[in-house]
C-alpha cells in the first residue's frame, strides 16, 4: 500500500512537471519528463500486480500490458515535436501502440468480468463504438478536424479500439451493477482517456494553434486516466 501511494504521488508530480514543460517549451527535455511520468503508472501497476497476482489474473496482466503500450505510445508521439519532417510517421507509430494497449484493456475486461449468458453485454462493446464514431465524425467535420487521406482509415481503426475499450468498461460496470470498485474506477479512467483523445485530435488534425490551456487540459485528462486505471488494480482481491 505504502509503495503504491508513493508511486502514485511521484507520478502526479512528474506528470505536472511534464505538462508545465510542454506548455512552456516542448523540447527533448519534455519528452524525458513525459517518459518518466509514464514509467510511474506502469511501475504502479506492476507493483500492485506483483504483490497480489492471484484473482483476475488476465485482467491484471493485460492492464499492465495496456499501460506499457501507453508508455511506448507516449515516447513515440513525443518525437513528432523534435523531428517535424517525419511527424506523420511518429503519430502513426504512437497511435498504433495505443491501439494495441486498448485491445489489451478490453480483452482483459471481457476475459475476467464477462458473465456467460449475458449476450447484450458482449454485443454492446463492439456495436456501440460504431454509433460513437459516427457522431464524432459528424462533429469533427463541423469543427474542421481533418485526418487527411493518409491517416483517415488508421484513425478510424484507432478510434474503434479506443471506443471499444470505453464501451467494454461501460458494459462490464453495468453488468456488475456498479458493485466492483475496480470496474467503476476503470470506467472513470476510460472516460478520461476518451476525453483526452477526442481533444487531442483537435490539436493534431485541426488547422491553427490551440491555446496552451487546451494542451494542458487534455494532458491532465490523459494522466488521470492512466493512473486511475493502474490504481484500480489495487482493489481486486
N, C-alpha and C positions, 0 to 999 in steps of 0.2 A: 504493500500500500504506500509506504513512505517513498520508495523508489519511483513508483508511478506518479505520485504527486510532484516529486522533484522534476521528473522528465516533462510533465505537463507544464509546470511553471517555467522551466528553461525554454521549452518550445514556444510558449507565449511571448517570452522576452525576445527570442531570436526572430520570431515572426514579426514582431513590432519593429525590430531593427531593420529587417529586410524591407518592410513596407515603407518606412521612413526613407531608407536609401533609394528605393525605387522611385518615390515621388520627387526627391531632391535631384538625383542624378544617377540614372541607370548606367552601371559600368560592370566590369569584371568582378569588382568587389561586391556588388549587389548580388550577382549570381552565386558567389561564395556564401553570402548571408542566407540566400534562399535555400541553397543546398543543405546548410547546417540546420535551418529551421525545419526542413522536410525530414532530415535524418531523425529529428526528435520524435515525430509522430510514428515513424517506422520503429524506432527503438522502443517507444512506449508500448506499441502493440506486441513486439517481440517479447518484452519483459513480462507482460501480462500473460501471454500465451505460454511462455516457458515456465512460469510459476504455477500455472493451472491448465495443463494440456488436456485434461480429462473433460468430457462433456462437450458436445457441439464441436467436435474436433475439426471437421471440414470447414465450418463457418469461421472458426478462429484462424485456421491455416490460410484459407482463401482471402480473409480480410487482411492478414499480414501481407500476402502477395499483392493484393489490390493496392495497399498503401505503398509497397515497394515500387510498383509500376507508376504510382503517382509521383514518387520521388524522382524516378527516371524521367517522367514527362516534364517535371519542373526543370530539371537540368537541361533537357533538350530544347524546351521552349525558351529558356533563358538566353541561349546563344543567338536567337534571332535579332537581339539588340546589338550584338557585337559584330556579327558578320551579315550585314544587310543584303549583300549580293545573293546569299543563299537563304534568305529569310523564309521563303515558302517551304524549303526542304526541312528546316528546323521545326516549323509549325506542323507540317505533316507528321514528322517523326514523333513530336510531342503528343499530338492528338492520338496517334496510333498506340503509344504507350499508355495513355489514359484510357483508351478504349479497351485495351486488354485488362486494365485494372477494374473497369466497370463490369466486365464479363466475370472476373473472379468474384466481385462483390455479389452480383445477383445469383451466381451459381452457388455460392456458399449459403445464401439465404434460402434458396429453394431446396438444397440438399438436406439442410438440418431443420428447417422450420415448416416446410410444406407438409400438410396432413393429408394423406391419400383419401380420396373420396370427395374432396372439395374442389371440383373441377373449375369453378368460377375463378378461384384464387390462383390457378395456374394459367388460365386463359388471359385474364386481365393484364398480367405483367408484360405480355407480348403483343397485345392489341391496343391497350391504352396509349402506348407511345406513338402510334400512328396518328391518333387524334391530337396529341400534344404537339407533335412535329408539324402537323398541318396548320394548327393555329399559330405556331411560332413562325413558320414560313410566310404566312399571310401578314403577320405583324411586321416581320423583318423587312418584307418588301415595301411596306408602307413607310417605314422609318429610314429606308435607304441602306440596309445591310445587304451586301452582295458578296457571296463566297467566291465568285469568279468561276469560269468554266473548268479550270484545272482542279479546283478543290470542292466543287459542289457535291459530287456524289460521295466523296470521302467524308465531307462534312455531314451528309445525311447519315452515313454509317455511324459516325461518332455520336451524333445526336440520338440515334436509335439506341446505342449502347448506354448512353447517359440516362435517357428517359426510361429505359427498361430497368436500370438499377433503381431509379426513383419509384417506378410503378410496382416493382417487385417488393421493395421495402414497405410501400403503402399496403399492398395486398397481404403481406405477412403480418403487419401490425394489426390490420383489421381482422384477419383470420384468427389471431390470438387475442382479439378484443382489447388491445392496448394493455394487456396484462403482463407483458415481458419487458422489463426496463431496457434491456439491450436493444430490442426491436424499436422501441419508441425513440431511443437515442439515435439509432442508426437512421431511422426515417427523418429525424430532425437534421442530422448531418447531410442526408441525401437532398433535402430541400435547400440547404445552404449551398451544397455543391452545384445543384442545378441553377440556382440564382446567380452564383458566381460565373458559371459558364455562359449563361444567357447574356449577362452583362459583358463578358469577355468578348463575345462575338461582335458586340457593338464597338469594342476598342480595336479589334483586329480587322474587321471587314466593313467598316463604315468610314467613308472619307472624312477627313478633318481630325483635329486633335480633341481628345476627351479632356475634361478638367482633371486636375490632379486628385481632387476628392473622389472622382469617379474611379480612378485607378486604385486608390486606397480602399474604397468600399468593396470592390469585387475581390480584392486580395484578402481582406478581412473575412469575407464570407467563405473563401476557399480554405483558409487555415482553420477557421472554426469548424468547418465540415470535416476535415481530415482528423483533427484532434478529437472531435466528438465521436467519430466512427471508431478511432483507435481505442478511446477510453471506454466505449460501450462494451468492449470485451471483458472489462473488469467485473461486470455484473452477472456474468454467466457462471453457473456452478458446474 
